[in-house]
């Protein structure tokens, strides 16, 4: 019985590993896209504000300050 489960366990492990790698690369792509484009951050603020909050927190924790304030200032100016 244990021998028949080994191929299944290997397939499940490989699937989980692929899903993890896709998640890591997806997060990296999303972070770079947000870091490079203020317009994309504005889109994210409308559709997924919780993701934008995580972005702001991660940049502030890494020592990059002022992005949130610059975004809010530009977005308020564009409304007026």
N, C-alpha and C positions, 0 to 999 in steps of 0.2 A: 504494500500500500504506500509506503514512504517513497519508493522509487517512482511511482506514477505521479506523485505530487511535485517532484523536483522540477520537471519541465514547466509546469504551471507556475510554480513559485518564481522561476527564472523569468518567465514572461511578465508576471506581475511586477517584479523588481525592475525590469527594463522599462516597462510602461511608466512606473512611478519616476524613474530616473529621467526619462524623456520629458515627462510633465514638469518636473522640477527645473530642468534646463530651459525649457520653453518659458517658464515663469521668470527665471532669472534674466534671460535675454529680453523678454518683454518689458520687464521693469527697467532694465538698463536703457532700452530704446525709448520708453516713455519718459524717463528722467531726462535724457539728452534732448528730446524734442521739447519738453517744457523749459529746460534750462536755456535753450537757444531761441525761443520764440515767445514774446510777450502776447502775441495774438492767440497762440495756441493755449497759453495759460488762461486767457480770458474765456476761450471756448470751454476749457476744463472747469472754470469756475461756474459756468452756467449748467454744464451737464453733470459733472462729477466733482462737486466742491470738496468732498472728503479726501479725494486723491490730491487735490491742490493743497489742502492743509498739510498732508503728509509731506509733500514736496517742500513747502515752506519750512516745516519743522526740520527736515533732514538738512536743508541748506544752512539753516541757522545753527544746527548742532555741529556742522562741519566748519563753522566760522565765517560763513558768507551771510552778511546782514544787509538789509535794505531792499531786497527784492520785493517783498510783500508791500512795503510802503510805496515803492516806485510804481508798482502795478495799480494799487488803489488810487494813487494820485492821477495817473494817466486815465484810468477808467472813469474817475469822477469828472475830469476835464472833458472827456469825450461825451459825457451825458449832457453837459451844459452847452 
